[in-house]
Amino acid sequence: MSSREEPVKAPVWASAEGRGPVGWWNNSRNFFTEVRNEMRRVTWPSRKEVYATTFVVLLTALFFGVYLYGIDLAFSRGLQWLYRATGAA
């Protein structure tokens, strides 16, 4: 590690060239150029992978839906029994 520190560059929006209508246009153009470059690097899933993960999500949602319905039903019946047993109902 060197003892000399590198100067920190100011962000484009903080400089004089990032101001005004032309600066705004250049900033927007740079942003969309960088977005396009990043999208080229994305690895998209195959159709088979999308189907498989969708199936897993649907199965998991169905499982937890049935599970939580069962828990809700059990608590509801338990509370009804408790109310009847104590005469609060």
N, CA, C and O of each residue as an XYZ file, in Angstrom:
356
protein
N       0.844     -1.173      0.000
C       0.000      0.000      0.000
C       0.885      1.230      0.000
O       1.829      1.322      0.784
N       0.587      2.163     -0.866
C       1.418      3.357     -0.954
C       0.910      4.424      0.009
O      -0.247      4.414      0.430
N       1.798      5.331      0.338
C       1.422      6.399      1.258
C       0.749      7.552      0.509
O       0.176      8.453      1.123
N       0.826      7.513     -0.821
C       0.225      8.566     -1.634
C      -1.240      8.231     -1.907
O      -1.554      7.135     -2.371
N      -2.120      9.161     -1.622
C      -3.544      8.932     -1.846
C      -3.942      9.427     -3.229
O      -3.464     10.458     -3.702
N      -4.827      8.671     -3.863
C      -5.342      9.054     -5.171
C      -6.415     10.124     -4.991
O      -7.214     10.046     -4.058
N      -6.441     11.122     -5.877
C      -7.500     12.129     -5.768
C      -8.856     11.509     -6.119
O      -8.964     10.669     -7.012
N      -9.859     11.938     -5.406
C     -11.206     11.425     -5.627
C     -11.874     12.277     -6.697
O     -11.921     13.503     -6.597
N     -12.398     11.593     -7.741
C     -13.084     12.324     -8.804
C     -14.474     12.717     -8.334
O     -15.161     11.935     -7.679
N     -14.877     13.915     -8.667
C     -16.226     14.380     -8.333
C     -17.219     13.717     -9.277
O     -16.898     13.471    -10.440
N     -18.408     13.428     -8.796
C     -19.407     12.851     -9.691
C     -19.763     13.829    -10.803
O     -19.579     15.039    -10.668
N     -20.276     13.286    -11.902
C     -20.580     14.114    -13.067
C     -21.596     15.195    -12.718
O     -21.488     16.320    -13.205
N     -22.575     14.872    -11.886
C     -23.610     15.855    -11.570
C     -23.070     17.008    -10.742
O     -23.698     18.065    -10.673
N     -21.899     16.819    -10.105
C     -21.335     17.880     -9.273
C     -20.409     18.789    -10.071
O     -20.003     19.839     -9.572
N     -20.071     18.413    -11.282
C     -19.149     19.226    -12.071
C     -19.932     20.208    -12.928
O     -21.153     20.114    -13.051
N     -19.204     21.154    -13.520
C     -19.840     22.163    -14.365
C     -20.392     21.535    -15.640
O     -21.395     22.011    -16.171
N     -19.757     20.473    -16.143
C     -20.227     19.863    -17.388
C     -21.499     19.055    -17.196
O     -22.140     18.698    -18.184
N     -21.887     18.756    -15.975
C     -23.102     17.997    -15.706
C     -24.315     18.874    -15.470
O     -25.389     18.374    -15.135
N     -24.154     20.184    -15.642
C     -25.244     21.101    -15.353
C     -25.897     21.599    -16.643
O     -25.299     21.564    -17.719
N     -27.120     22.057    -16.505
C     -27.819     22.644    -17.637
C     -28.456     21.602    -18.525
O     -28.335     20.400    -18.288
N     -29.148     22.085    -19.567
C     -29.859     21.162    -20.453
C     -28.928     20.215    -21.200
O     -29.266     19.045    -21.376
N     -27.786     20.679    -21.635
C     -26.856     19.822    -22.369
C     -26.244     18.797    -21.433
O     -26.070     17.641    -21.816
N     -25.916     19.196    -20.221
C     -25.371     18.268    -19.240
C     -26.372     17.191    -18.886
O     -26.014     16.024    -18.730
N     -27.635     17.586    -18.758
C     -28.692     16.620    -18.465
C     -28.809     15.617    -19.604
O     -28.946     14.417    -19.369
N     -28.757     16.105    -20.828
C     -28.856     15.225    -21.996
C     -27.684     14.244    -22.026
O     -27.882     13.057    -22.287
N     -26.489     14.714    -21.766
C     -25.316     13.837    -21.768
C     -25.390     12.812    -20.640
O     -25.036     11.649    -20.833
N     -25.850     13.240    -19.462
C     -25.986     12.305    -18.350
C     -26.994     11.210    -18.683
O     -26.761     10.037    -18.393
N     -28.105     11.592    -19.288
C     -29.127     10.603    -19.663
C     -28.584      9.646    -20.703
O     -28.800      8.437    -20.619
N     -27.883     10.181    -21.677
C     -27.307      9.331    -22.727
C     -26.294      8.353    -22.149
O     -26.273      7.182    -22.529
N     -25.465      8.822    -21.242
C     -24.484      7.941    -20.597
C     -25.182      6.854    -19.782
O     -24.769      5.694    -19.789
N     -26.237      7.244    -19.084
C     -26.977      6.279    -18.282
C     -27.543      5.164    -19.157
O     -27.370      3.985    -18.849
N     -28.216      5.528    -20.243
C     -28.824      4.511    -21.103
C     -27.778      3.681    -21.839
O     -28.020      2.511    -22.134
N     -26.643      4.254    -22.135
C     -25.555      3.481    -22.736
C     -25.046      2.441    -21.753
O     -24.798      1.296    -22.131
N     -24.888      2.830    -20.496
C     -24.437      1.879    -19.475
C     -25.483      0.803    -19.212
O     -25.134     -0.355    -18.983
N     -26.765      1.171    -19.242
C     -27.829      0.185    -19.069
C     -27.770     -0.833    -20.201
O     -27.869     -2.035    -19.954
N     -27.610     -0.372    -21.433
C     -27.526     -1.282    -22.580
C     -26.326     -2.217    -22.442
O     -26.436     -3.410    -22.728
N     -25.197     -1.696    -22.013
C     -24.009     -2.539    -21.835
C     -24.229     -3.586    -20.745
O     -23.809     -4.733    -20.903
N     -24.875     -3.213    -19.650
C     -25.148     -4.178    -18.583
C     -26.132     -5.252    -19.042
O     -25.973     -6.425    -18.706
N     -27.146     -4.853    -19.806
C     -28.130     -5.824    -20.283
C     -27.493     -6.840    -21.230
O     -27.966     -7.973    -21.324
N     -26.452     -6.462    -21.916
C     -25.745     -7.414    -22.786
C     -25.003     -8.469    -21.969
O     -24.764     -9.575    -22.452
N     -24.638     -8.128    -20.731
C     -23.900     -9.067    -19.877
C     -24.804    -10.014    -19.098
O     -24.323    -10.981    -18.509
N     -26.101     -9.747    -19.089
C     -27.038    -10.560    -18.319
C     -27.143    -11.944    -18.946
O     -27.228    -12.078    -20.166
N     -27.137    -12.969    -18.103
C     -27.386    -14.327    -18.594
C     -28.832    -14.658    -18.279
O     -29.218    -14.763    -17.114
N     -29.626    -14.822    -19.321
C     -31.049    -15.072    -19.159
C     -31.287    -16.559    -18.960
O     -30.587    -17.378    -19.557
N     -32.264    -16.927    -18.130
C     -32.545    -18.348    -17.923
C     -33.203    -18.953    -19.164
O     -33.847    -18.262    -19.953
N     -33.018    -20.253    -19.307
C     -33.652    -20.940    -20.430
C     -35.130    -21.151    -20.124
O     -35.572    -20.973    -18.989
N     -35.877    -21.526    -21.134
C     -37.308    -21.772    -20.951
C     -37.537    -22.905    -19.949
O     -38.472    -22.859    -19.149
N     -36.681    -23.909    -20.003
C     -36.795    -25.047    -19.088
C     -36.584    -24.600    -17.635
O     -37.311    -25.035    -16.742
N     -35.596    -23.738    -17.400
C     -35.335    -23.232    -16.048
C     -36.498    -22.375    -15.537
O     -36.850    -22.438    -14.359
N     -37.086    -21.581    -16.421
C     -38.219    -20.742    -16.019
C     -39.405    -21.617    -15.624
O     -40.049    -21.362    -14.606
N     -39.701    -22.654    -16.426
C     -40.796    -23.561    -16.092
C     -40.543    -24.263    -14.764
O     -41.454    -24.393    -13.946
N     -39.316    -24.715    -14.548
C     -38.991    -25.442    -13.321
C     -39.148    -24.545    -12.095
O     -39.749    -24.958    -11.103
N     -38.621    -23.338    -12.151
C     -38.719    -22.453    -10.987
C     -40.158    -21.990    -10.768
O     -40.576    -21.817     -9.624
N     -40.919    -21.788    -11.837
C     -42.328    -21.415    -11.695
C     -43.100    -22.534    -11.018
O     -43.934    -22.278    -10.150
N     -42.830    -23.764    -11.407
C     -43.481    -24.917    -10.804
C     -43.159    -24.995     -9.313
O     -44.048    -25.254     -8.503
N     -41.913    -24.776     -8.949
C     -41.512    -24.816     -7.532
C     -42.217    -23.716     -6.746
O     -42.673    -23.955     -5.628
N     -42.313    -22.523     -7.309
C     -42.976    -21.411     -6.618
C     -44.457    -21.723     -6.416
O     -44.989    -21.500     -5.328
N     -45.130    -22.235     -7.448
C     -46.554    -22.565     -7.323
C     -46.780    -23.671     -6.298
O     -47.713    -23.596     -5.499
N     -45.935    -24.690     -6.317
C     -46.070    -25.782     -5.354
C     -45.851    -25.284     -3.927
O     -46.584    -25.671     -3.017
N     -44.856    -24.438     -3.729
C     -44.568    -23.885     -2.406
C     -45.725    -23.018     -1.919
O     -46.118    -23.102     -0.755
N     -46.273    -22.184     -2.808
C     -47.403    -21.334     -2.429
C     -48.613    -22.187     -2.064
O     -49.310    -21.886     -1.095
N     -48.867    -23.240     -2.822
C     -49.983    -24.132     -2.516
C     -49.783    -24.820     -1.170
O     -50.711    -24.901     -0.365
N     -48.573    -25.312     -0.929
C     -48.276    -25.979      0.337
C     -48.508    -25.053      1.521
O     -49.190    -25.422      2.477
N     -47.941    -23.844      1.460
C     -48.081    -22.928      2.588
C     -49.511    -22.423      2.728
O     -49.962    -22.156      3.842
N     -50.237    -22.285      1.610
C     -51.640    -21.901      1.698
C     -52.447    -22.936      2.448
O     -53.234    -22.589      3.328
N     -52.264    -24.213      2.111
C     -52.983    -25.294      2.795
C     -52.537    -25.385      4.258
O     -53.361    -25.573      5.153
N     -51.244    -25.251      4.487
C     -50.708    -25.310      5.849
C     -51.290    -24.202      6.724
O     -51.745    -24.465      7.837
N     -51.278    -22.973      6.230
C     -51.802    -21.854      7.024
C     -53.315    -21.951      7.193
O     -53.845    -21.535      8.224
N     -54.018    -22.492      6.200
C     -55.454    -22.715      6.350
C     -55.712    -23.714      7.483
O     -56.618    -23.521      8.294
N     -54.921    -24.766      7.531
C     -55.057    -25.757      8.600
C     -54.779    -25.162      9.969
O     -55.509    -25.427     10.924
N     -53.742    -24.368     10.067
C     -53.406    -23.710     11.341
C     -54.543    -22.779     11.754
O     -54.946    -22.771     12.917
N     -55.059    -21.999     10.815
C     -56.154    -21.080     11.100
C     -57.395    -21.839     11.560
O     -58.052    -21.431     12.518
N     -57.711    -22.922     10.895
C     -58.866    -23.732     11.256
C     -58.700    -24.318     12.664
O     -59.641    -24.321     13.458
N     -57.499    -24.809     12.963
C     -57.243    -25.383     14.286
C     -57.383    -24.329     15.379
O     -58.013    -24.591     16.404
N     -56.815    -23.152     15.183
C     -56.935    -22.091     16.183
C     -58.381    -21.641     16.334
O     -58.846    -21.391     17.447
N     -59.089    -21.537     15.219
C     -60.482    -21.107     15.270
C     -61.327    -22.101     16.072
O     -62.108    -21.704     16.938
N     -61.168    -23.378     15.782
C     -61.928    -24.395     16.521
C     -61.510    -24.438     17.989
O     -62.344    -24.622     18.875
N     -60.228    -24.268     18.234
C     -59.737    -24.250     19.620
C     -60.325    -23.089     20.405
O     -60.726    -23.261     21.556
N     -60.380    -21.915     19.800
C     -60.955    -20.755     20.486
C     -62.458    -20.925     20.684
O     -62.987    -20.549     21.730
N     -63.157    -21.488     19.687
C     -64.593    -21.746     19.854
C     -64.834    -22.701     21.021
O     -65.737    -22.480     21.828
N     -64.045    -23.742     21.112
C     -64.170    -24.690     22.219
C     -63.919    -23.995     23.553
O     -64.644    -24.212     24.525
N     -62.865    -23.143     23.589
C     -62.526    -22.428     24.820
C     -63.653    -21.494     25.231
O     -64.001    -21.430     26.410
N     -64.227    -20.772     24.282
C     -65.334    -19.869     24.598
C     -66.550    -20.618     25.120
O     -67.191    -20.187     26.078
N     -66.868    -21.754     24.477
C     -68.002    -22.563     24.927
C     -67.736    -23.138     26.312
O     -68.638    -23.180     27.148
N     -66.512    -23.581     26.563
C     -66.172    -24.212     27.845
C     -66.216    -23.199     28.987
O     -66.577    -23.551     30.109
N     -65.859    -21.970     28.720
C     -65.855    -20.951     29.777
C     -67.164    -20.175     29.842
O     -67.365    -19.387     30.766
N     -68.052    -20.384     28.886
C     -69.331    -19.700     28.880
C     -69.246    -18.285     28.384
O     -70.156    -17.495     28.635
N     -68.192    -17.935     27.691
C     -68.018    -16.570     27.183
C     -68.761    -16.354     25.870
O     -68.948    -15.209     25.458
N     -69.184    -17.409     25.211
C     -69.826    -17.246     23.909
C     -71.280    -16.966     24.036
O     -71.968    -16.803     23.029
